[in-house]
Amino acid sequence: MHEMAITQSILDISKKVGEEHGAKRIKEVRIKVGEYSGVVPQCVRYYFDVISKGTICEGAVLNIMKLPVKIYCNNCNEEFEISRYHVKCPKCAGTDIKMTQGREFYIESLEVE
């Protein structure tokens, strides 16, 4: 149920930034979510609709873009996009890898009026 706290943070940040820039309302919040972030986008959307009522974010669209998992293979010295359930190098099958993308969760931008 950590999505509620995450969603509250999204709302707080969006309201603060919008108000700092004189926005009358927030039309869209663009969010990037890594495949391994542990965040469930459907829950975030639901909670956002509920807790944004009566704020400048009410009715805003949450545009959530999922980021794939990328790894860097220390054997091949190359970066690859992998599936969530296949965590080894697709070229050499090595496991000496480092995740370079996939855990992110951040607000990319806001569209305001």
Secondary structure, 3 states (H helix, E strand, C coil): CHHHHHHHHHHHHHHHHHHHCCCCCEEEEEEEEECCCCCCHHHHHHHHHHHCCCCCCCCCEEEEEEECEEEEECCCCEEEEECCCCCCCCCCCCCCEEEEECCCEEEEEEEEC
